[in-house]
Amino acid sequence: MSAIMYLAQRGTAFILAFAVAAHLVTIIYAVRSGLTAGDILARTHGNGAFLIFYLVFVVAAAIHAPIGLRSVLREWARWRGRSLDVALALFSVLLICLGARAAFAVYGA
């Protein structure tokens, strides 16, 4: 694995550790407060801070997951070469598109 991919994997792991913790705390708060899905959407829709937070979360996950999956596929499936890198780049783009779509649907204006 190249140094850039190594640093990207470790850097996104740091971002994801914070983001997942914040996401779980938010879920626990919402559940314990008895908030419904409608209540949560009413509170968060149009909130730019939540939108930015979840977009960063999505991008970090879309970078982190394919790098880890690449290592697994190289070892277990013995898949190597350009086709693997292209497939995982497309997977990363798919994750960004779907994640951003979800974030804009929930937090967008």
Order of alpha helices (4+ residues) and beta strands (2+ residues): alpha-alpha-alpha-alpha
